[in-house]
Amino acid sequence: MPQKLSSEYEKEQDEIEAAALCARVDNATDSAERIEDFLKLTCRYRDFSELTVPMLNEFMGIERIVVQERGEKWCRHTEQQIDIFLNFIGTFEIPVQPEAEQRWQDELAAKMKKREYHREYQRKYQRKLAREKRAVEADELPMAANQ
């Protein structure tokens, strides 16, 4: 029995290693294709006197954009991951510097505070209008009863 389990374990490990090797081969093949496409493009633009927008688009153009699902549904202020894939490079991530991240967080907090202040102002204004309307209606009711 233990020998059977050992042979099954070894067989499973071999399958896992084979799958990992296949994935590496596929990745290398994909990289080789991207390199070949890049070399063809560089050969096409070997001699040029002016750098044009179409040339830049071909070299650094966007291959595709993948928009992930939102972190929180029905919330305006939530994070949402967007993956940008560039030609010949693959996915591209902009490095975020800590001070820029902190500045962004501070700006977001200031905006949220301003919005909350505005909402509170609107609530107070609506309550004031409602009080004035009730006061006007109260003044009109006795006049209507007297007539």
Helices and strands as residue ranges (DSSP letters): H 2-44, H 53-60, E 62-67, E 82-86, E 90-92, H 98-146
